[in-house]
Amino acid sequence: MIDFYYWPTPNGWKVSIMLEELGIKYRMIPVNISKGEQFTPKFLTISPNNRMPAIVDHNPPPEYDSKPVTIFESGAILLHLARKTGNFLATDPVGEKETLEWLFWQVGNLGPMAGQHSHFWNYADGEHEYAATRYANEYNRCIGVLERRLEGRDWLAGGAYSIADMASWPWVLIAKAMDQPLDNFPNVSRWRSAIKERPAVQKGVDLGKDLRRTAPPSDEERKLLYQQTAQSTSALAKKASSKD
């Protein structure tokens, strides 16, 4: 059994898609990031960066001595599940290398750039012309990297659909909603459509769809989501602890 701490965002979708693709039994535990549930002491013991997704694997591989294992960070979760099950990660050295390259590229490039672009496109108050342009351009650049990589190949790495594709795809799924049309990126558009047709992907994206935001964040939610420091995060954790 996997305890899956989740909220319906692109980073959450990476893991929900993987779990659905694997057919592993899991229990979804919502972490309402707009209400500060990511700062509770219980969650911080699982995800010290106070971010979802995170998992608790109650049936880990033997090297964990049968003890439940906690894992935070979406890339680490995908890699853990792939190695545990022997699925969606190439077994030959070159294929594995490629898969890890593109997995790490996503968590270090596409994800952060898309996330910052999303922030300034969807949520930031006021005018931030330099920042908005900077991240929109970086997101566009990353889509271009994918376009070149997908020239003449169906998948990002290892010759087969893998955790590298699952990691990158959610941040491309929302491209048009962030004013990044894919008309000039035919390889990416084809790849995006092929993954979107997979039943497990559809189930993964639909997970918790009733929890999705339907209104702009309130001032209090903005503080929780976008204005945290080390000091304020510590204060929130103490406050949450006092309520337990």
C-alpha positions as MATLAB code, in Angstrom:
seq = 'MIDFYYWPTPNGWKVSIMLEELGIKYRMIPVNISKGEQFTPKFLTISPNNRMPAIVDHNPPPEYDSKPVTIFESGAILLHLARKTGNFLATDPVGEKETLEWLFWQVGNLGPMAGQHSHFWNYADGEHEYAATRYANEYNRCIGVLERRLEGRDWLAGGAYSIADMASWPWVLIAKAMDQPLDNFPNVSRWRSAIKERPAVQKGVDLGKDLRRTAPPSDEERKLLYQQTAQSTSALAKKASSKD';
ca = [
       0.000    0.000    0.000;
       1.180    3.511   -0.845;
       0.029    6.548    1.099;
       0.030    9.302   -1.519;
       0.067   12.890   -0.264;
      -1.323   14.897   -3.134;
      -2.936   18.002   -4.516;
      -4.052   18.272   -8.166;
      -1.143   20.175   -9.717;
       1.334   19.222  -12.453;
       3.833   17.992   -9.866;
       1.143   15.905   -8.218;
       0.059   14.514  -11.573;
       3.511   13.080  -12.226;
       3.064   10.621   -9.371;
      -0.668    9.989   -9.778;
       0.004    9.038  -13.402;
       2.800    6.681  -12.374;
       0.649    5.007   -9.736;
      -2.167    4.523  -12.220;
       0.199    3.192  -14.869;
       1.573    0.663  -12.393;
      -1.822   -0.349  -11.027;
      -0.423   -0.154   -7.502;
      -2.890    0.047   -4.638;
      -2.661    3.487   -3.069;
      -4.536    5.785   -0.743;
      -4.746    9.422   -1.781;
      -4.357   11.832    1.138;
      -5.174   15.404    0.095;
      -2.759   18.126    1.178;
      -4.620   21.410    0.743;
      -1.743   23.743    0.039;
      -4.044   26.785    0.060;
      -4.963   26.079    3.685;
      -1.406   25.453    4.859;
      -1.757   21.699    5.413;
       1.774   21.274    4.033;
       3.118   22.847    7.241;
       1.707   20.326    9.707;
       4.313   18.446   11.769;
       3.091   15.084   10.484;
       3.538   16.111    6.877;
       6.921   17.728    7.553;
       8.242   14.404    8.830;
       7.442   12.986    5.390;
       8.259   16.034    3.267;
      10.709   18.368    5.057;
      10.509   20.848    2.176;
       6.773   21.280    2.950;
       5.839   20.448   -0.618;
       3.732   17.735   -2.115;
       3.764   15.143   -3.624;
       5.166   12.719   -1.103;
       4.573    9.063   -0.382;
       4.866    6.492    2.348;
       5.587    3.065    0.900;
       4.340    0.448    3.364;
       5.707   -2.414    1.275;
       9.161   -1.254    0.221;
      11.895   -3.337   -1.406;
      13.849   -5.714    0.883;
      16.798   -3.350    1.285;
      14.610   -1.187    3.515;
      14.272   -4.075    6.033;
      10.499   -4.145    5.492;
      10.087   -0.814    7.258;
       7.794    1.808    5.691;
       9.810    4.330    3.729;
       8.945    7.994    3.217;
       9.913    9.718   -0.015;
       9.522   13.349   -1.002;
      10.261   15.103   -4.322;
       8.432   13.911   -7.408;
      11.548   12.780   -9.275;
      12.723   10.659   -6.354;
       9.263    9.126   -6.026;
       9.132    8.211   -9.704;
      12.582    6.653   -9.535;
      11.729    4.696   -6.383;
       8.550    3.277   -7.899;
      10.270    2.436  -11.187;
      13.085    0.565   -9.464;
      10.715   -1.150   -7.053;
       8.482   -2.504   -9.810;
      10.929   -2.825  -12.694;
       8.709   -0.685  -14.912;
       9.168    2.520  -16.924;
      12.949    2.641  -16.440;
      15.291    1.128  -19.002;
      17.435   -1.734  -17.727;
      20.344   -1.285  -20.138;
      23.015    1.209  -19.001;
      22.583    3.645  -21.885;
      18.799    3.655  -21.648;
      18.896    4.139  -17.899;
      21.390    6.983  -18.286;
      19.136    8.725  -20.798;
      16.071    8.291  -18.623;
      17.817    9.755  -15.590;
      19.208   12.639  -17.652;
      15.742   13.644  -18.815;
      14.180   13.061  -15.415;
      16.745   15.345  -13.792;
      16.414   17.837  -16.648;
      12.718   18.115  -15.912;
      13.109   18.686  -12.176;
      15.932   21.187  -12.736;
      14.706   23.011  -15.841;
      11.228   22.485  -17.265;
       9.466   22.214  -13.910;
      10.983   25.271  -12.192;
      10.762   27.459  -15.300;
       7.176   26.431  -16.021;
       6.242   26.890  -12.374;
       7.659   30.412  -12.236;
       6.020   31.274  -15.554;
       2.721   29.988  -14.187;
       3.128   32.132  -11.084;
       3.679   35.373  -12.986;
       1.086   34.493  -15.627;
      -1.680   33.363  -13.270;
      -1.104   34.623   -9.741;
       1.326   37.509   -9.263;
      -0.184   40.849   -8.286;
       0.820   43.932  -10.233;
       3.164   44.306  -13.177;
       6.400   42.323  -13.204;
       7.480   42.753  -16.802;
      11.077   41.560  -16.485;
      10.245   38.460  -14.407;
       7.196   37.569  -16.492;
       9.168   37.835  -19.735;
      12.154   35.995  -18.288;
      10.176   32.917  -17.252;
       7.906   32.897  -20.290;
      11.025   32.828  -22.462;
      12.639   30.101  -20.382;
       9.496   27.987  -20.587;
       9.497   28.482  -24.356;
      13.174   27.530  -24.487;
      12.492   24.321  -22.567;
       9.689   23.390  -24.954;
      12.244   23.884  -27.725;
      14.620   21.479  -25.987;
      11.854   18.874  -25.955;
      11.083   19.565  -29.613;
      14.660   18.806  -30.642;
      14.836   15.731  -28.442;
      11.623   14.287  -29.877;
      12.726   14.685  -33.475;
      12.606   11.178  -34.957;
      11.663    9.473  -31.683;
       8.397    8.736  -29.890;
       9.643    9.070  -26.314;
      12.210   11.071  -24.430;
      14.551    8.302  -23.335;
      15.439    4.634  -23.510;
      13.331    3.960  -26.590;
      10.123    3.490  -24.578;
       7.585    5.446  -22.555;
       9.196    6.049  -19.177;
       9.286    8.105  -16.006;
      11.072   10.776  -18.043;
       7.915   11.277  -20.110;
       5.664   11.168  -17.034;
       7.761   13.858  -15.356;
       7.736   16.309  -18.252;
       4.285   15.783  -19.704;
       2.137   17.485  -17.005;
       3.996   20.759  -17.479;
       3.391   20.543  -21.234;
      -0.250   19.572  -20.804;
      -0.953   23.081  -19.474;
       1.086   24.913  -22.125;
      -1.842   26.471  -23.966;
      -3.402   27.632  -20.700;
      -0.158   29.527  -20.031;
      -0.198   31.224  -23.447;
       2.385   28.885  -24.936;
       0.823   27.440  -28.110;
       2.449   24.327  -29.508;
       1.826   25.143  -33.173;
       5.546   25.640  -33.785;
       6.456   22.477  -31.890;
       4.983   19.574  -33.891;
       7.067   16.899  -32.192;
       6.026   18.063  -28.743;
       2.404   18.361  -29.837;
       2.419   14.779  -31.176;
       4.071   13.471  -27.989;
       1.651   15.409  -25.776;
      -1.346   13.940  -27.618;
      -0.016   10.374  -27.521;
       0.453   10.464  -23.751;
      -2.883   12.178  -23.165;
      -4.658    9.244  -24.832;
      -3.343    6.735  -22.297;
      -6.141    5.629  -19.912;
      -3.847    5.671  -16.873;
      -2.793    9.225  -17.675;
      -6.402   10.325  -17.869;
      -7.114    8.712  -14.496;
      -4.036   10.324  -12.995;
      -4.999   13.813  -14.122;
      -8.600   13.301  -13.007;
      -7.545   12.310   -9.494;
      -9.005   14.860   -7.095;
     -10.328   17.036   -9.898;
     -13.088   18.228   -7.582;
     -10.341   19.791   -5.441;
      -9.003   22.024   -8.195;
      -9.026   25.771   -7.708;
     -11.956   27.577   -9.299;
     -11.265   31.090   -7.999;
      -8.216   33.332   -7.580;
      -6.365   32.878   -4.289;
      -7.343   35.091   -1.378;
      -4.795   37.350    0.314;
      -4.332   34.792    3.084;
      -3.834   32.003    0.561;
      -1.274   34.108   -1.289;
       0.720   34.468    1.915;
       0.671   30.725    2.477;
       1.574   29.856   -1.093;
       3.965   32.565   -2.246;
       5.369   34.605    0.625;
       7.119   32.126    2.886;
      10.521   32.515    4.511;
      12.441   30.200    6.832;
      11.096   32.128    9.815;
       7.469   32.173    8.698;
       7.547   28.494    7.739;
       8.867   27.604   11.185;
       6.125   29.689   12.799;
       3.452   27.965   10.731;
       4.792   24.550   11.721;
       4.709   25.517   15.410;
       1.179   26.838   15.034;
       0.049   23.621   13.357;
       1.753   21.581   16.073;
      -0.148   23.416   18.803;
      -3.440   22.402   17.191;
      -2.592   18.687   17.180;
];
